[in-house]
Amino acid sequence: MVLLCCVPRAGRGSDAKGNDVTLGFGGEACQAFLQARSNGLDLPYRHWVTGYLTAVNTLTKDTVDMRGTTDIDGMLLSLAQYCIKHPHHTFSRAVEDLIKDLYPKRVTHIPK
């Protein structure tokens, strides 16, 4: 039983003050995403989101696909709407908010 307390578990990692480091496009401001999107240059953000969601799928209990029935275009539209309201937030913060919205609609098992 004592050993179970020492086994790492999936979840949100951070230091005691809640700090963590976001790499890549997630660290960019929402306004940078909006600018890239308006110029048709949002492909790196698409890739960042799909990589992030892959990690979320792997690390979230009872989750096969966090997207549910939402496709990437729908997710990017939601992210754009968030970023219009919060242009100075980081893109990763927008994605975290999106995941909170998607969570209740996530796929929890592979359909037979």
C-alpha positions in Angstrom: 0.0 0.0 0.0 2.8 2.4 0.8 4.4 1.8 -2.6 1.2 2.8 -4.3 1.6 6.3 -2.9 5.0 6.6 -4.6 3.8 5.5 -8.1 3.5 8.5 -10.5 -0.1 9.1 -11.7 -1.3 10.8 -14.8 -2.6 14.3 -14.2 -1.7 17.9 -14.5 1.9 18.4 -13.5 3.2 21.6 -11.9 5.3 22.8 -9.0 3.9 23.6 -5.5 2.8 27.1 -6.7 1.0 25.7 -9.8 3.7 26.8 -12.3 4.6 24.8 -15.3 6.3 25.4 -18.7 4.4 25.3 -22.0 6.5 24.5 -25.0 5.9 25.5 -28.6 2.9 27.3 -29.9 1.0 26.8 -26.7 3.1 29.6 -25.1 2.1 32.1 -27.8 -0.5 34.7 -27.0 -4.0 34.1 -28.3 -3.7 37.2 -30.5 -0.8 35.5 -32.4 -3.1 32.5 -33.1 -5.8 34.9 -34.4 -3.3 36.6 -36.6 -2.0 33.3 -38.0 -5.6 32.1 -38.5 -6.6 35.2 -40.4 -3.6 34.8 -42.7 -4.2 31.1 -43.3 -1.0 30.2 -41.4 -2.6 28.3 -38.5 -1.2 24.8 -39.4 1.4 24.8 -36.6 -1.4 25.6 -34.1 -3.5 22.7 -35.5 -0.6 20.4 -35.0 0.1 21.7 -31.5 -3.6 21.2 -30.6 -3.7 17.6 -31.9 -0.5 16.7 -30.1 -1.8 18.2 -26.9 -5.1 16.3 -27.3 -3.2 13.1 -27.9 -1.5 13.6 -24.6 -4.8 14.4 -22.9 -6.3 11.2 -24.3 -3.4 9.2 -23.0 -3.3 10.7 -19.6 -7.1 11.2 -18.8 -8.8 8.3 -17.1 -11.8 6.8 -19.0 -11.0 8.8 -22.1 -10.4 7.4 -25.6 -11.0 10.6 -27.5 -11.5 14.0 -25.9 -12.9 15.5 -29.1 -16.1 13.5 -28.9 -17.8 14.3 -32.2 -16.1 17.7 -32.6 -13.6 17.9 -35.5 -10.5 20.0 -35.7 -12.2 22.9 -37.6 -14.9 23.1 -34.9 -12.2 23.1 -32.2 -10.3 25.8 -33.9 -13.4 27.9 -34.2 -14.0 27.5 -30.5 -10.4 28.5 -29.8 -10.7 31.6 -32.0 -13.9 32.6 -30.2 -12.1 32.2 -26.8 -9.1 34.1 -28.2 -11.2 37.0 -29.4 -12.5 37.5 -25.9 -9.0 36.9 -24.3 -6.3 38.0 -26.7 -3.6 38.2 -24.1 -4.2 34.7 -22.7 -1.8 32.0 -23.9 -3.0 29.6 -26.6 -2.5 26.7 -24.2 -4.9 28.4 -21.8 -7.5 28.6 -24.6 -6.9 24.9 -25.3 -7.3 24.0 -21.6 -10.6 25.9 -21.6 -11.7 24.0 -24.7 -10.8 20.7 -23.0 -13.1 21.6 -20.1 -15.9 22.2 -22.6 -15.2 18.9 -24.5 -14.8 16.7 -21.4 -18.5 15.9 -20.9 -18.8 14.9 -24.6 -15.6 12.8 -24.8 -15.5 9.2 -26.1 -15.0 6.9 -23.1 -14.7 3.6 -25.0 -14.1 2.3 -28.5 -17.5 1.6 -30.1 -18.0 -2.1 -31.1 
